[in-house]
Amino acid sequence: MPSFSPGEIDEIDRLWRSLPVSHMWTGWAAAGEHPETVWIFRTLTHWRRFPLTRTETGYALSDDRGNLFQEAATLEELLSAVETVPQQAAASQD
């Protein structure tokens, strides 16, 4: 699996910082200089995290269970997919 370059990490950070504070994409995290996975954090009903990985032709975003959700050629296109992942059902309040 290809790893993220420092430039791609900078682009992820730029995309995230360009969003309004109230946006559902609440943050991201990566470990190391050339990470193979970047975690995207989202909140909508419940906190969720999604693994973002590189592919030979672009990027892939999986759901919080690790199932491939979407692939795209650019980070901007793929990271907008964070909004389209269905929200979890609200927990019952007994």
C-alpha positions in Angstrom: 0.0 0.0 0.0 1.5 3.4 -0.9 2.1 5.9 1.9 1.1 9.5 2.1 3.7 12.1 1.3 4.3 15.2 3.5 2.6 17.3 0.8 -0.5 15.1 0.9 -0.6 15.4 4.7 -0.4 19.2 4.3 -3.3 19.1 1.8 -5.4 17.1 4.2 -4.7 19.6 6.9 -5.5 22.5 4.5 -8.8 21.0 3.5 -9.8 20.4 7.1 -8.8 23.9 8.2 -10.8 25.4 5.4 -14.1 24.0 6.8 -16.3 25.9 9.3 -15.9 25.0 13.0 -19.4 23.5 13.0 -18.6 21.1 10.2 -19.1 17.4 10.9 -15.5 16.6 9.9 -14.0 17.3 13.3 -10.4 16.3 12.8 -7.8 13.9 11.5 -4.7 12.1 12.7 -1.7 10.3 11.2 1.4 8.8 12.7 4.9 9.0 11.2 6.5 10.9 8.4 5.0 8.8 5.7 1.8 7.2 7.1 -0.1 4.4 5.3 -3.3 5.4 6.9 -4.8 8.8 7.9 -7.8 8.7 10.3 -10.6 11.0 9.5 -12.9 11.9 12.5 -16.5 12.8 12.0 -19.3 13.6 14.4 -23.0 13.3 13.4 -25.1 11.7 16.1 -22.0 9.7 17.3 -18.3 10.2 17.0 -16.9 8.1 14.2 -13.5 7.6 12.5 -12.7 6.5 9.0 -9.4 5.2 7.6 -8.1 7.1 4.5 -5.5 5.2 2.5 -3.6 5.7 -0.7 -4.1 3.5 -3.8 -2.1 3.1 -6.9 -4.5 5.6 -8.7 -5.6 7.9 -5.9 -7.2 7.5 -2.5 -9.7 5.2 -0.7 -12.0 6.0 2.2 -13.4 3.1 4.3 -16.3 3.2 6.8 -15.7 2.9 10.5 -16.0 -0.9 10.1 -13.2 -1.0 7.5 -15.4 -1.6 4.5 -14.4 0.3 1.4 -16.8 3.2 1.0 -15.4 5.3 -1.8 -12.4 5.8 -4.1 -11.3 9.0 -5.9 -8.4 10.4 -7.8 -8.0 13.5 -5.6 -8.1 14.2 -1.8 -10.6 17.0 -2.2 -13.1 14.8 -4.0 -12.6 11.9 -1.6 -12.7 13.9 1.7 -16.1 15.4 0.7 -17.3 11.8 1.0 -17.0 12.1 4.8 -20.3 14.0 4.7 -22.2 11.3 2.8 -21.4 8.3 5.1 -24.8 7.6 6.7 -25.1 8.6 10.4 -25.6 6.0 13.0 -29.0 5.5 14.6 -29.4 7.5 17.8 -28.9 5.5 21.0 -32.1 4.9 22.9 -32.6 7.1 26.0 -34.2 4.7 28.6 
